[in-house]
Amino acid sequence: MKTMLQLTGCAFSLHRYPIQKNETLQAWDAADEYLIEQLEREELPANSRILILNDGFGALSCWAAMQGFRATTMSDSHLSQISITANLKQNNLSGVTLLSPLEDLPSDTDIVVMKLPKNNRLLVWQLQQIAHFAKAGIRVITGAKAKDIHTSTLKLFEKHLGATHTSLAKKKARLIFCLKEKQLAAMPAATTSFDVPDFKMTLQNHANVFSSESLDIAAYLMLKHIPADPEIKHIIDLGCGNGVLSIQAARLNPQAQITAVDESNMAVASAALNLQQHGIEASRTHCLVNNCLDGFTPDSADVVLCNPPFHQLSAVTDHIAWQMFCDAKRVLEPKGRIVVIGNRHLGYHAKLKRLFGNAQVIASNRKFVIVEAYK
């Protein structure tokens, strides 16, 4: 697996963080390379102010720092921010300001460089921010896999910003070029909402929250099987999303502390808002942006609820789920339990049995299974 990105005029080392044993996934892709090659041809003036959106692991941020540009990088992913910071340090680079998507974009940007997000709601939110905060006439250059750029994608750029065209494909990647011609007077509301009538919930969702327009069927199934026990003192909702499981866990266990954890800034902000709006006392809740359960005290939780992702950015991988399970085992008290939901084909039953020595399916439907394991 390559860790040295080498292009005309630059070379630097890049890793995905946290570093995995026998890592097989590269920390940049063809779209990163294409963007950097294009930016090299742009011959930007010294001290240009570059806004970078959705940099996966730091390829774009490291390149901008290496050129001496003033770069601001915005990412919703905590792991991306860890990777960007670590890769800048590893390459002895500095001068990059990191922002979360809950903050305003800088208004003094000279050019915007973007990796196309998977989530169209996040894309629209970012285009609206550019239309509101950025000065007229700046260029937006976006990179992605060619297969992910559709006519509908280009129409979103045209609708919110202005004239848009694409490059030829190269190594299965393509660039989108857009000129900011439109000005948005005021940003729309930061969240949208939907109702879950069966559980008497109305859930607010920031733009990058998974299943932000309706409750996904896995979460709906999981809501029916959250443990309720007066002996439970601490429940962790690991990969909390909008906090729907945290709310139900808090209702069923009014004596328990609830910790909602996710690596998405927008997810954690949504969970905190939803817990508050559903009347869960602030003294009982803690919402945290974190890499799984890094830094949590061993033997400190009675229950871990988990709906693991099976991808990191655009790469399909099970290493995040495995880290979640390992962290849960460390953090659970003796006889504590983990309750996991996932697609049948992911084989979480076997993974949990291998790790905990026990695992049982407590509910299922045609697509999903809920597995419980005890420490």
N, C-alpha and C positions, 0 to 999 in steps of 0.2 A: 504494500500500500504506500503510495507516494505521499511524502510530507513536505516536499520542496516545490513550491510554485515558481516556475521559471518561464518568464516571457521576455521579449525584447526589452532590454533596459532595466529589468528588475528581477530579483530573485529573493524569496523569503520563505521561512518555514511556517507551516500551518498545521495545527492539530485540532481535532474535535475534543471538547472537554465536557464532562470529565473523561480522561483518557482511559480507554478500555484495553484489557489484555487481548492480544491478537486482533486488533482493530482492522476491519476490512473496508470501512467507509472513509472516503477522502473528504478533506475539509473544504473543498471548493468544487465547482462544477464548470462545465463548458460556458455557461452563461456568465459566470464571474470572469473567465478568461476573455470572452468576447467584449464585455463591458470595459475591462482594463485596456484592451487593445484599441477600442474606440476612443477612450479617454486620452490615450497616448497621442492619437491622431488629432485630437481637438486642440492640442497645444495651449492649454489653459494658462492664463497669466499667473505669475507668481503670487502667492498669498490669496489665491481664489478661495472662496468660502463654499464648500461642498456639503450638501445635505445628502446623507446616505440612509436609505430606508430598507429595512429587512435584510441587512447583511447577516448571512448565516453564521459564519465562524471567523470572520475578520479579514477575508481576502481583500475586499474593497477598502476597508478602514486602514489596513496595513499599507496598501498601495498609496492611498491619499496621504498618510503620514510620511511615507518614504519620499513623496514628491514635495513635502513641505507645505502642503495645503492646510487650510484651517477647516477641519472636518467636524461635522456633527452627525453622529450615528444614532438612529432611533430603531429600537427593536422591542417587540413585546416579549420575546423569549429570554428568560433568565439565563438559560444555558448558552444562548447566543452571546449575551453580554459577558458571561464568564469567559467564553472562548475568545471573544474580541479582546478583552482586557489581557488575558494570558498570552495571546499571540502577539499583541503589541509589545508586551514586556519581553517576551522571548526574542523578539527581533530588535530590541533596544529602540523602540519607536514611541513617540508621544505626540501630543497635540490633537487628540481626538476627544471630543466631548460626547458622553453617552447620555441619551434621553430615553425615557419610557414613553409609550404612545399615549399616556395619560397627560403628558405635558404638551404645551403649545410648540409648534414648529418655529424656528428662528425666522425672522422677517428679512434678514440681510443676506439671504442665500444667493449665490451666483449661478449655481447649477444643481439640479436634483438628480441623483443616481439611485435607482431602485431595483431591487429584486422583486419580481412579481409575487405577491403573497398567494397562498392557496385559497384563501377565503375572500370571496368577492365583497363581502360586507367590509372587511378590513381595507381592501383596495379602494372602495368608494369613500370610506372615511379618510384615508390618506389623500386621495385626490381632492376631496373637499377641503382638507387642511391646506393643501398647496394653493388651491383657488382662493382661500381666505387670507392666508398669511404671507405667501410669497409675492414678490413684486412682479409686475407685468413684464412679459417678454422673456422670462427665463425658460430654459430648456429642461425637459425631463427626459432622461434616457433610462429605459427599463429593460432588464434582461430576464429571460426565462427559457425553459425548454420550448422548442418550437410547437410541440403538441399541446402546450398549455395556453398558447395565444390563439384566441378565437376571434371571429368577427365581432362577437358580443363584447369581448375584452376591449377591442379598439374603440367601439362605440362608447364605452364608459369613459375612456380618456377624452374623446371628442366632446361628450356631453358635459363633462365637468371642467375641462381645461381648454381645449382648442384643437387646432389642426394636428392630425396624427398620421404617421406612416410607419412602415416596418422595414427592417433590413432583409437581406437574403439570409437563409438559414446557413449556419456553420457549425459543424459537429453537433447537429441536432438542437442547436440553440438559435435564438432569434432576438433581435433588439426592437424595441418600440421607441420611436422618436416623437415627442410631443412638445408643442410650444404653448406656454400659458398665455391665453388671450382673454380668459374670462375671470371675473372677480366675484367671489361669494361674499356678500355683505356681512353675513353672520353665520356661524356654525350651527347646524341642527343639533337637536338633543343628542347627548353622548351615548344614550342607551335606548334600546327598544325593549318592548315587553310582550309576554304572552301569558295566558292563564293555564293553570293545571286544575280544572274544576274538581276532579276526584279527590285532590289533596288540599283544596282550598288555598292555592298559591297563585300569586302573580309575580313572575320572575323578570327582573331587569337584566339586560345583557349588553355589555360593551361589544364593540364590533368584532373582536377576534375570539369570542367565546364559542366553543363547540356547540353545535345545534342551538343557535341563538334565536331561532324563529319558532321553534316548537320543541317539546320535550322528546328526547330521543327514546326509542323503545327499550333500550338497555336500562336507562335510568328509571323509566317507569316500572320495569320489572323489579329493579333493585329496591325501589321505595317500599314495596310490599314485604321485604325480607330483611329490613334493618333490625338488629337485635334491640330488645327492650328488656331491661333488667335493673332493678333498684340498686344492685351492687356495682354497676358500671360507674366509674368515676371520670374517665377520660376517653373520648372518642376522637380519632383522627380521620378526617376525610381527605384521603391522599389522591391528588388529581381532582380537586374539588369542582372545577368548572364554575358554573354560576352559583354553586352552593346548595343545590336542590336537596342533596342527600344530607348535608349538614343541618338544614332546617328540619327535616323529618326526624333525624337522629336527636336533635335538641328537643323536639316536641315529645318524642317517645321516652326520653330519658331526662326529665327536668332537673335531676340532681347532678348531671354530668357536665364537665367542661368539654367544649367542642373546639377542635383545631382544624381549620380549613387550609390546605396546602396545595399550591399549584406553581408551575414554573412560568405561567403566563401572568403578566401584570394585570391584563384586562380581566382575566378570570378571577383573580383574587379580589380585585376592586368590585366586581359584580357580586361575588359571594358575600363580601362585607356589607354591601348595600342591601342585599336580599335578606340576610340574617337580621339586620336592623329593622327593615320594613315589615318583617313578619313577627316582630315583637320579642325576639330572642335577646335576653339581657346582654349588654356589652361586657359585663363582668364575667360572663360564661364563655365568651368566644375569643378566639385569636385567629386572625387571617394572615397568612404568611406566604410571600413569594420565596421559593426555595427550590433547591435541587433535591427532589425526593425528601428524605428525612435527615439530611446532613445537619449535624449539630444537635440533634434531639437526644435527650437523656435516655440511656438504656433502661428497660423495665419501667417505663413511665406511662404506658397506655394500656387500656383494657381491650379496646376494639380499634381495628383499622379497617375502614371501608375503602375499597379501591376499584376504580373503573379505568384500567391502564390504557394508555395510548399504545398503538403498535406501529407508530412511525415517529421519526424525528425530522421536522421540516418535510421534505419530499421523499425521504428514504424510509423504506419499510424495515423495521428492526424490532427485535423483542428485548433488547438489552435494557431499555428503560423499565419495562415491566419486571424484569428479573431484579434490577436494582431496587425497585419498589418493594418486592417481596422480601429481599434480603434485609433491607432497612426496617421493614415492618417486624421481622423476626427479632431484630436487635432491640427495637423500641418497645415491643409488647412485654407486659408483665408475664411472669410465669402463669400459665393457663389462659393467657390472653388469646384473642382470636382475630384472624383476618378474614374478611368476607369480600370476595372478588367476583366481579362479573366480566364476562368476555365472550367473544364469538366462539362457537363450538370448536372451530378448526384450529384455534390458537393453542389448545392443549394445556390450559392453565391448571387443570386437575393434576396432571402428571408433574408439572413444575412445582406445584405446592407440596405434593406428596414427597417429592425428592428432597425438598428443603426442610419441611416441617416433620416429615415422617408420617403424616396423616393428611387426609383431605376427603371431603365428602360433598357430593352435589346436593344442594338443598332446594334448588328450583331450576326450572329450565323451560324454554319454549323451542320452537323449531330453529331459531338462530342463536340464542344465547343460553349460557349456563351460569348459575351462581354457585361458587365453590367456597366452602368454609374449612379453615384449618386452624388448629390450636397449637400454641407453643408448648 
